Amino acid sequence: MSLDVNLKGLSGGSNDLTSISEYLSEAGGPDLIVHLAAMAGVRPSLVDPAKYVDVDVKGTVNLLEMARHMKLKKLCLALLLPFMG
């Protein structure tokens, strides 16, 4: 079995919709988005939960909305421990 894989990465904040939109347009409409962006650490999330909501939850919603807008059918999401708390 052979796979034709062309991976491209975007580093930065998942709340920067302009950068995400431009990147996905330049990528030629991806088949799949792998979402790994998140803040890590349970203790810091207890100290500043609003920051974690902003980055982890709102950032995920942004990517989901972008995928919906692009009619993308596949998104892989990795969750971190603070979501389990």
C-alpha positions, 0 to 999 in steps of 0.5 A: 500500500502506498500513500500520497502524503503532502503534510504542511504545518502551521504554527501559531495561535488557533485564534488568529483566523486571518492567518488560518484562513490564508494558510488553508487557502494557500494549501489548496483546500486540505483533505484533513486538518489535524488540530494539536494546538492547546495549552498544557498543564492542569495546575496553570489551568486552575490559576487562569482558566479563562486563558485556557478557554480562550486558547483551547475551546475558542481556538477549537471552535475557530477551526471547526467553523473554518472546516465547516466553511470549507466543507471539510469532512475530516478533522483530527482533534487531540485533547489534553488533560485539562479537558478531562478535569 
